[in-house]
Every structure is written in C-alpha cells, then in structure tokens.
C-alpha cells in the first residue's frame, strides 16, 4: 500500500491506500443494499477524512474509489474474477487489480465504458497502471506482499 501512496505523492496526488477498511456499496443480484470490502481501496484523502464520523462505506451518490485490489483465495476466486469485476465496472471504479497468488499473476483491469479491458502481469514483468503512472512494481513484488 505504501507503493500506491508513494506513486500518488510523486504524481502530486493526495490519495490514500487503505487495507480492508472501506466498504463499497455494490449491487449483488437484485439487491442494492450490500457492500464489498476490497483488500485495498485507493481514494482521495479528503474522501477518506469525510468518513471520520460515519460508517466507512462509499455509497452510490459518492465518487467511486480510484482503484481497488482484491487478493484471490480458493473460496473467492469466482467472485474476484467474475462477480466483483462486473460490479466494480458498473460502479465505475476505473482500475481493479486481481492479485492471484495461486496463478502467480496480477490481472489489471482498466475501465472502458463500464466494462474492463485487462492485462496480465507475472514474474518480473513491470505492472503498467494507467492510474499510477509513476508506479514501479513488478508482479513478483506484489505477489511477495511488497505492495
């Protein structure tokens, strides 16, 4: 997470990366009152500070997170690759990272018209993030927990 914050600072952005602390109101099935809690949520610091005296959930009438990261586990694989991808696209989250330690790859999803285009990164391949243009991370570093 400090890598996200360093890249944000280098770009002159006042963004914060938060580990599992922020919910994102999300449609599931026909229900709209549910929330997802990404493993990492990146949002403007001012938006995070505005949640100081209320539930830390980004509602539908608020700007979406700048990026979210989900770490795949055997029990969440289908949700991470399919359900959350569709939900986060509908919510217009511009960047969604799927970190899959079993497959040893990062899938970076970039929003284009409520659908994600994706690129896969593994090994020593440098991750190219459209949101974090100064980020210098290789897939292996992320998979080793050096985010």
Helices and strands as residue ranges (DSSP letters): H 2-10, E 15-19, E 23-28, E 31-36, E 40-44, H 45-49, E 57-58, E 67-71, H 77-78, I 79-83, H 84-90, E 95-100, E 105-112, E 115-121, H 139-143
